[in-house]
């Protein structure tokens, strides 16, 4: 009987300590890309996620904000959600230089993902300069709770 209980306990312990798979949405592409140099200053910014984003009638649960080099928010109108893509328009009066894109989205699994990235935009950048891909993972505002087994 002790061997059975010990075997069950060890099996449970092995199962409980196994890392759980995460199916949260993550960025798969964006325009402009992180750290890219673009010419001219874009008229819109979008981020594509690996899964659909939640939309609730009459409530803004997803946001996309673009801040120019002077610190002003230059996006206007509400962000547009289409499947896994969030898009916003950019003012034509944006100052050249470093732009920061801040996002907060709710995936179809209910998890909130937020983060930011930067890109540079100016009429002075050569069209042939190649951008660097997105390398930082989005931040998640909630984390799964893992149980601790004390014996």
Buried (B, 14 or more C-beta within 10 A) or exposed (E): EEEEEEEEEEEEEEEEEEEEEEEBBBBEEBBBBBBBBBBEBBEBBBBBBEBBBBEEEEEEEBBBBBBBBEEEEBBEEEBBBEEBBBBBBBBEEBBBEEBBBBBBBBBBEEBBBBBBBEBBBBEEBEEEEEBEEBEEEBEBEEEEEEEEEEE
